[in-house]
């Protein structure tokens, strides 16, 4: 479909990118660049709008999830892109959402990636709504009673 859109054969497109995976990485890089150009990712309202918009581009969302999984291989063309992407998302969560706690940032990023995967499986999943709920939980930090938390790791390991 991409080759036809640009008036080339598939081999012609691959001449410019080397492989389909490198083409897919270029598509994701363009998506990220567009998100920044469309209003930047330092304004919380823009970040929430961007998250809601992900459900309007199911092909890109699926591509991102597929490349995230493939990028676990350090030799995959998407590996470096995903490392940079996750660092950018980490920075966005810190700046736009005002979260300074490193563990909380990792939880938000992991939740965003997991919710995208879940949305691919069930499009009734409300990515932005669920992330907003998580952000609210993180702001209160009193949702789970201390009695239900696991014992300290040192206590568990000594048993």
C-alpha positions as CSV (number, residue, x, y, z in Angstrom):
1,X,0.0,0.0,0.0
2,X,2.8,2.4,0.8
3,X,4.6,1.7,-2.4
4,X,1.5,2.3,-4.4
5,X,0.9,5.6,-2.6
6,X,4.3,6.9,-3.6
7,X,4.3,5.5,-7.1
8,X,7.0,2.9,-6.5
9,X,7.3,-0.9,-6.4
10,X,7.9,-2.5,-3.1
11,X,11.5,-3.1,-4.2
12,X,11.8,0.6,-5.0
13,X,10.6,1.5,-1.5
14,X,13.0,-1.0,0.1
15,X,15.8,0.6,-1.9
16,X,15.4,3.7,0.2
17,X,14.9,2.0,3.5
18,X,16.8,-1.3,3.3
19,X,14.2,-3.4,4.9
20,X,10.5,-3.4,5.9
21,X,11.5,-3.0,9.6
22,X,13.6,0.1,8.7
23,X,10.6,1.5,6.8
24,X,8.4,0.8,9.8
25,X,10.8,2.6,12.1
26,X,10.8,5.6,9.7
27,X,7.0,5.7,9.9
28,X,7.1,5.7,13.7
29,X,9.8,8.4,13.7
30,X,7.5,10.5,11.4
31,X,4.6,9.9,13.7
32,X,6.6,11.1,16.7
33,X,7.9,14.2,14.8
34,X,4.3,15.0,13.8
35,X,3.2,14.8,17.4
36,X,5.8,17.3,18.4
37,X,5.1,19.6,15.4
38,X,1.3,19.5,16.1
39,X,1.7,21.3,19.4
40,X,4.6,20.0,21.3
41,X,4.4,17.6,24.1
42,X,5.1,19.9,27.0
43,X,1.4,21.0,27.5
44,X,-0.6,18.5,29.5
45,X,-3.8,19.2,27.5
46,X,-1.9,18.3,24.3
47,X,-0.5,15.1,25.8
48,X,-4.0,14.0,26.8
49,X,-5.3,14.8,23.4
50,X,-2.5,12.9,21.8
51,X,-3.2,9.9,23.9
52,X,-6.9,10.0,22.9
53,X,-5.9,10.4,19.2
54,X,-4.0,7.1,19.3
55,X,-7.3,5.2,19.0
56,X,-8.0,7.0,15.7
57,X,-4.9,5.6,14.1
58,X,-5.2,1.8,14.7
59,X,-2.6,0.9,12.1
60,X,0.0,3.1,13.7
61,X,-0.9,1.9,17.2
62,X,-0.5,-1.8,16.1
63,X,2.7,-0.9,14.3
64,X,4.1,0.7,17.5
65,X,3.2,-2.3,19.6
66,X,4.6,-4.8,17.1
67,X,7.9,-2.8,16.9
68,X,8.0,-2.5,20.7
69,X,8.0,-6.3,20.9
70,X,10.5,-6.7,18.1
71,X,12.8,-4.1,19.7
72,X,13.5,-6.4,22.6
73,X,16.1,-7.9,20.3
74,X,19.1,-5.5,20.6
75,X,20.0,-6.2,16.9
76,X,16.5,-5.3,15.6
77,X,16.3,-2.0,13.6
78,X,13.6,-0.7,16.0
79,X,15.7,-1.3,19.1
80,X,17.5,2.1,19.1
81,X,14.4,3.9,18.1
82,X,12.4,2.4,21.0
83,X,15.1,3.4,23.5
84,X,15.0,7.0,22.2
85,X,11.2,7.0,22.1
86,X,10.9,5.7,25.7
87,X,13.3,8.3,26.9
88,X,11.3,11.0,25.1
89,X,8.1,9.7,26.6
90,X,9.8,9.6,30.0
91,X,10.7,13.3,29.6
92,X,7.2,14.2,28.4
93,X,5.7,12.5,31.5
94,X,8.1,14.4,33.7
95,X,7.6,17.8,32.1
96,X,4.0,17.9,30.9
97,X,2.4,15.9,33.6
98,X,4.7,17.2,36.4
99,X,5.7,13.8,37.7
100,X,9.2,13.7,39.3
101,X,9.2,10.3,40.9
102,X,11.2,7.9,38.7
103,X,9.2,4.9,39.7
104,X,5.9,6.7,39.0
105,X,7.2,7.7,35.6
106,X,8.1,4.1,34.7
107,X,4.6,3.0,35.8
108,X,2.9,5.6,33.6
109,X,5.0,4.7,30.6
110,X,4.5,0.9,31.1
111,X,0.8,1.5,31.6
112,X,0.6,3.5,28.4
113,X,2.3,0.8,26.4
114,X,0.3,-2.0,28.0
115,X,-3.0,-0.1,27.4
116,X,-2.1,0.3,23.7
117,X,-1.6,-3.5,23.5
118,X,-4.9,-4.1,25.3
119,X,-6.7,-1.6,22.9
120,X,-5.5,-3.6,19.9
121,X,-7.1,-6.7,21.5
122,X,-10.3,-4.8,22.6
123,X,-11.0,-1.4,21.2
124,X,-13.4,-0.6,24.0
125,X,-10.3,0.1,26.1
126,X,-10.1,3.7,27.0
127,X,-6.4,4.4,26.8
128,X,-6.6,8.1,27.8
129,X,-9.3,7.5,30.4
130,X,-7.3,4.7,32.1
131,X,-4.1,6.7,32.1
132,X,-6.0,9.7,33.5
133,X,-7.3,7.4,36.3
134,X,-3.7,6.2,37.0
135,X,-2.5,9.8,37.2
136,X,-5.3,10.5,39.7
137,X,-4.3,7.5,41.7
138,X,-0.7,8.6,41.7
139,X,-1.7,12.1,42.9
140,X,-3.5,10.6,45.9
141,X,-1.3,7.6,46.6
142,X,-3.8,6.3,49.1
143,X,-5.8,3.9,47.0
144,X,-4.4,0.7,48.5
145,X,-4.4,0.2,52.2
146,X,-0.9,-0.5,53.7
147,X,-2.2,-3.8,55.2
148,X,-2.6,-5.2,51.7
149,X,0.9,-4.4,50.5
150,X,3.5,-7.2,50.5
151,X,6.0,-7.3,53.3
152,X,9.3,-5.6,52.7
153,X,11.5,-7.6,50.3
154,X,14.1,-8.3,53.0
155,X,11.3,-9.8,55.2
156,X,10.0,-12.0,52.4
157,X,13.5,-13.3,51.4
158,X,14.3,-14.3,55.0
159,X,11.3,-16.6,55.3
